[in-house]
């Protein structure tokens, strides 16, 4: 039996949703190169595309937007759960996982799940701040409504476009850990809500979706481009990993980083702090130079984390919202994979190699011994 730790190189599914080519730095979403797709589609269009395999007509898109809008509100039981989580100081991803399981109270279909995830994230954020949740507004699009529920202010067009570009960029990415988790759960015949709860648990892990914050923290630590070389050299020589660089799959620059770099420049130029954007670009350039110097041939290039952090910070989101916002985008991809798995299902059941001892004896007695209360 061939053993492959981490399942690298093992093909476990056929999908029309996305194609990842790590050697060429290519990401295709349902037939569209990422750069063509992410910056132009609305999130509703992107979700429809993944679920249906084609772009929606105008009437189909309008109907889908209305369906999502009417399914956004949370039942009182979920709000109570979130209130208890906020009082207990629960981690935001744990709160999302807990509340997502209760979506079943109002349905287990893909549209209900997709509609409620942003409401859960925004409601929990406000409760942690000591404020009451803000009800969703049906006339706002998916991304705009999320930003509105966080602050109560109507977002401008630039911020909405930036968020949509981000959500589209992370909507799907091959058979990553959370997507594989989702497909495994669906393959057992379980429901979509259970699959999404499992995927959220996988995304929480810092080796998957939980690491964008430290990339920005390094930029803030450096503070001025003149300090970049000294600070980064110290980190590398101490054996620290430079967050935002290197990827398990991509051996060249992560194409998602390129898309988000363009979107971040537009956001910061029109509605942000350009000095921070320029500092981030200087830090990136120095990090790439030093990584090649210290680790030649490793091909450690900029990944999606670096510009995710810069983009979401520019939208006014703090670090605690970074991974939950990632989930808001990725849930559409998870559900697309769930639909694929259900349509042509076979239970996902890999083997394991036993490496433990053999031929042990227990204690020679034929009957088990039980403690008896005196």
Protein Blocks (a to p, Z undefined) as FASTA:
>chain_A
ZZdehhioiafbdcfkbccdfknopaceehiafklmmmmmcfklmmmmmmnopacdfklm
mmmmmmmmmmmpccfklmmmmmmmmmnopafklmmmmmmmmmmmnocbfklmmmmmmmmm
mmmmmmmnopacddddfkbcfklmmmmmmnopacdfklmmmmmmmmmmmmpgcjafklmm
mmmmmmnopafklmmmmmmmmmmpmklmmmmmmmmmmmmmnopaklmmmmmmmmmmnopa
cehiacfklmcdcfklmmmmmmmmmmmmmopcfklmmmmmmmmmmmmmmmmmmmghklpa
cdfklmmmmmmmmnopafklmmmmmmmmmmmmmmmmmmmmmmmgcddddddddfbdehia
fkopabdcddddZZ
